């Protein structure tokens, strides 16, 4: 892997991870079609680069992560003020981990693709945004409104990101928007959900397959690039979400999902 390839792949991972498109799918496509990588090699490398964006989320939300880790010492499984976010992340991660493993096996056995589902979600989001534009319904929920139903629902939905072509961030942000959460809170909660979910999946995958068989310097450059770009893109998305009207943000997310479905990303 050449230097420019390492930087390009890292930039793509950093940008695409938080958008409603499959970062792994897009990376594999570029690696195979334009750089001559074997599919298995491309998939292994694209999954590895998730470490970079996951650690960028940990750094960006370090205060939340620290608070959650401290809270685990005296944690009680309820949705009180002190335990609400921790309970949400624990419950959703446990559900998505178990169900995601089953879906992972099924999708490889039956070669099912999540692209059609992603296109359907894009259409639904656009319709939702239009309805919100001409109604009194607005995204008003915040982290303070998290409950057991949200945890179960988001855990199930996040598990579907095991389907090839289906974006984890896309479906979790979409679900939170549909549930009435504010755009900025939807993004933030989705980012926080990614940390335990992706780390858990990564540890399992690399315990079996190991790291990609490539030069450590190239892997390091790609990883650092995905980390830096991922950190910057989180900041940008949260700023956009806080300034753009909720209905418009919903339509934008839907359009990006549709662009991915039609191969424009």
N, C-alpha and C positions, 0 to 999 in steps of 0.2 A: 504494500500500500504506500503510494507516494505521499509526499508532504501535502500537496494541494488536495489530494483525495481525503486525507485525514481531516483537514480543516473544513472541506466542503461537507463531509458526512457529519462532523460535529455541529456545524451551523444548522444543517437540516434537522438534526435531532433536537437541538435547542429551540428551534422555532416551531416545529411541528408537534412536539410533545404536548403542548398546552392547547392546541387548536382542535376543533372537532373533525380531525382527519387522522388516519392511522399513520403515525410516524414510522412504525416498523414497516408497514406496507409500502410507503413512499420510498423509504431508504432501500429496501430490497429491490424495488423496481428500478431505481437509478443504478444501484450497484450491478445488477444483472444486465440491464439493457445497454448501459453506457460505459461500464467499466469491465465487463466480462467476468464478473464473479459467478461462481457456482451458487445455486439457490441456497443450499445448506450453509455455505460459507457466509453469504450475505445475511441470511437470517440470524446466524450466530453473532455476527458483528453488530447488527442493528439492535439486537436484544442487549448486548454488552453496553452499548452507548446509553441505555436507560439509566445506568449507574450515574452518569454525569448529571442528567437533569433531575434525578432523585435527590442527589446531594445539593443541587442548587435550590431545590424546594426546602430541604432541611435548613440550609443557611438562611434563606429568605424568611422562613417562619421559625427561626431559632428560638424566639421567645415563647411561641406556642408549644414547640417541641419540648423545650425545657420545662415549661409548666406542666405538660402532660406527664413527662417522666417523673417529676417530683410528686405529682398527684397519684401516680400508681402505687406509691408506698402506702398511702392511706385510702386507696380507692375502694368504693363500695358501688356495686352494680345498680345504679339508679340514675335518674335524670334530674338531680338537684343542680343548683347553680354551679357548684364546684366540680361535679362529675359529668355534666351534660356532654361536653365535647369528647371527653375520654370514652364515655359509654358509646357514643355514636361511632367513633373510630374502631373500638374493639369489636363491637357487634357487626358492623358492616364488613370489617376485614375478615372476621371468622367465616361469615356467610359467603363472601366473594371468594375466599380461599378454597373452601370445600366445593362449592358449586362450580367455580372456575376450573378446577382440576377435572371434573367430570366433563364439562363442556370442551375443554382442551382435547381430551381423548376422543370425544364424539366428532368434533370438527375435523380432526385428522383422519378419522375412519371414513367419514362420509363426504369429505372435501366441501363442507358448507362454507359459504362466504358471507361475511357481514356487510358487504357493500350495499346490497339491496336494502337491508335494514337501516343502514346509515342514510340512504337516500330518502327512505320513508320518514325518518326522524327529521331530516332537513325540511321536507314539505310540511310536516306537522308544526315545526317551530315557526316557519314563516306564517302559517295560518294563525297560530297562537299570537304572534306579534301583531298581525293585522287586527285581530279581534280586540286585543288589549288597547290598540290605538284608538278604537272607537267605542270603548266601554270604560267603566269606572274601575275595572279590575287592574290591579297593579301588583308588582312584586314587592311585598312589604315584610316578608319574614326574614329573620336574621338567625344567627347562631343560637340566640335565646329561645327560639321556637323549636329546636331540635327535639325529637321524641323517638320512642321505640319504633313507631311505624316508619319514620324516615330512615332509621338505621337498617331495618330489614329490607325496605324497598331499595335503598341505595346499594346495600350489599349484594342483592340479587342482580341489580342492573350492572354494577361494576363487574360482576362475574362474566357477563356477556362479552366483555372486552377480550376474552380468550378466543372469541371467534375471529378468524383472520379477516382483516380489512375493517374491523370495527374499532373506533377510537375510544379508549377508556375515558379520557377527559371529555370527549364529545358527548358520550351518553350520560355521564354523571352530571355534567353541567346542565345538559338538557333536562334531565330528571328533576334537578333542583329548581330550575326555572319553571317547569310545569307544576311543581309543588308550591310555587308562589314565593320563592326566595329571591331576594334582591340579586341583581347581576353580580355585584362585587362579592357578595357572600357566597353565591353559587360557585364562582371561580375559586375563592379562598378555600371553601370546604372540599372542592374537588382536588385542589392541589394537596391539601393535608391528607386526604384519603390515599393519594398516590404513594405517599412515603412508606407506610407499612405494607401496602399491597404489592408494590413493585419490588421493594427490598426482599420480601418473603419469596416472591416468585423468582427473583434473580438468584438468591441463595440456593434454592432448590434446583434450578436449571444448571447453574455452574458447578454444583456438587456432582452432577451427573456428567455434564459435557466439558467442564473446564473452561478456560478462557480461550478466545479465538487464537488460532495458530498463526500469529503474525508478529512482526517486529514490535518489541515493547515500546520503542520510541514512537512509532506510528500510532499504536493504540493509546499511548499517553497523550499525544497531541489531540487526537480525536476526542478523547474523554474530557480533557481540559476545555476544549472548544465548546463541546456540548454543555459543559457546566457553566461556563461564562455566558454563552448565548441564552441558555435556559434561564439563568438568573435575571438577565436583562429583560427577557421576554415576559417573565412573570410580572415584573414591575410595570412594564408597558401595558399589559392586558388589564391589570387591576386599575390603572389610571384611566384607561379607556372606559372600562365598565362603570367607573364612578362618575364619569362625565356624560356618557351617552344615555339617552332616555331608555328606559327599560324595554319598551316595545321595539325600539329600533335595534337595541343590542340583541334581542331575541331573533329578529329577522336576519341580522348580520351573521349570527352563529348558524342559522338555518341555511343561508346562502353558501357559507363556507363548506358545510356538509354536502350540499348539492354539487358544488364545484368538484369536490373530491369524488363523488359518485359518478360524475360524467367525465372523470379523468382529466380535469383542468388543473389539478394539483399534483 
